């Protein structure tokens, strides 16, 4: 069998039953964020995150707010493409004590992270996300980001429930090609974002994970000629579950790829080309040429994380659900290889 029989969910569904285990009715994918992530129980095993990636013309700006049950973690990343100036600010709060961090159960609900080093406020109102970040000391300079992210109402989004079993499962939402305006100001440098060329990607996750996990991911959201194109591919973590997070978006319409995707790369030199292909067919055939590598490692004895993120360009082709072929040429995006013991 080359394709998974992924069920499409069309009405509001709760992720968990009353015991905190996976609700079988939630297994599937939806084009709208209609899964309510009512996680409970599973002490120290719950993982929750809201990640934003904003592709500007000059910089990639990203924010991650996570609660891993035993810690609240916040990342803010800044990469200037041309100079490759990169800075990452990481704040870890054991058990999330004192952070007042509330992780919402629905994809577009508000979230705030605040301590004496950084303040992140994300709210959603009338099809817009308002994202504000302030820090007095970001790479030794003050940071102010104010971004308006537009969610076109008619757009499809990718919302998938991946079951390992009734006790371990993940809901992931990937919302692509969201036109973004505003600015990021770092020190005296001002980086402007305009809705025609700058796009946000939301990566929202809620689930109960096994102790050890591995995954690959590839994503991009760009204007290609006169179209808004979004790519989303994942590997390893979904293998064998009957579900995938693989999809391509063209002007807001999602082609869901019901097939596992293989990531082939040289783990001893991640700056060599990557090959991302559908497992059984020629539905997706992509190469990725990185120009920047970021290696993040955390070792807290019981908890270990090894995350390699690369920025570069995709080339290749993808077959769409209308029978046409989408050509990808020099499309800016990211891939990652992640191993976690958490």
Phi, psi and omega in degrees: 000124183268335183242146175276147177272076183278127182277136177268129180262134186236358177225160184308128185223139176276140181291323188239158172273187185293337179274357182088005177270169184296130173280116183303332180294343183272349182288122181150196178227156179224154178270354177229156183280075188251018176261128177263117187271075183275061182292141173205163179068209178051058185309126178068004181254348183283139178232130182224135176209150169235112180243137174237134174239124181243113179270106174267179178285331182248333185224157166252122183241128182222150184226137177224125174241118186233147167231116185256020183079311180266355179198147167260134183229136178233132176239139167231124183241146180223125176228122173267119189302310191290314182271345186061024170295127183226139173214141178230126174254126181237131176235126180240128179240108182305129181059005181071017186296130176080355183276345183053028184281119176249122180266113185294158182270346179246152191301317189257013178287157185292155178212143181221139175232127184214128166213193186284356181253334185204151175225120178240128179230123182233117179232157181234130181207126176049058175065021176228138168260129176254119186240122180231132179230129174229140175208133179284338184222092177236107187055044178067016179224157175287142179241134171222122177236130174227111186231137174250119185248120185267133178251095179303125188300326185277353184290143166283153171229161181260120181224114191227137171254120183253118182261124165272312171199188184294335183264341179231127188193163181217135166258128176234137174238130177235113181249117191250167173047051178266110184301133188232134174233167180126208183206159167237125179244120179237113187061234179266357183270133179244126179247118182267148177237135177235147188295339181289325190236353187242132188227142175258152174231128175259130174239107184245131181223139174216128178184182176241116191254153170293165183300323180238142182212151177224142172205157168243152178212147175222136178204152178203149174213109186213161167274123177243111189054245183252020183237146170273117183243133174233136177242138175216117179225143177223151180216162179075301188291332179267350185302132177085000182266346185083004178231155175225163171249034185261126182197158173229141182243132175232114183049042175089349178267129182263127165263111179277128181261109186270054186205142177295153179239138180260137175250115177248123182202163180270105185293343178273347177209089186287351178278355171286162181301145173257151177235124184238112187223146174294147194292321188244343187229184177258028180300315180232126176220102185230148165245154179228123179250106183283150169238352181215138180232133174236127181248119178244131181226139175227131178224099178249036181066283181289334184240124180228142178216138183224106188233119179247119181243136181232145176245138182185207186235135175265143170223152176142208182210153180221134178275132182264167185288349176267007178092350180276168179245129178266121177270133179248124179228122176047053181262120183293135178190194186225151166229162175211155173233122188228135172232131181227142169236101191218000000 
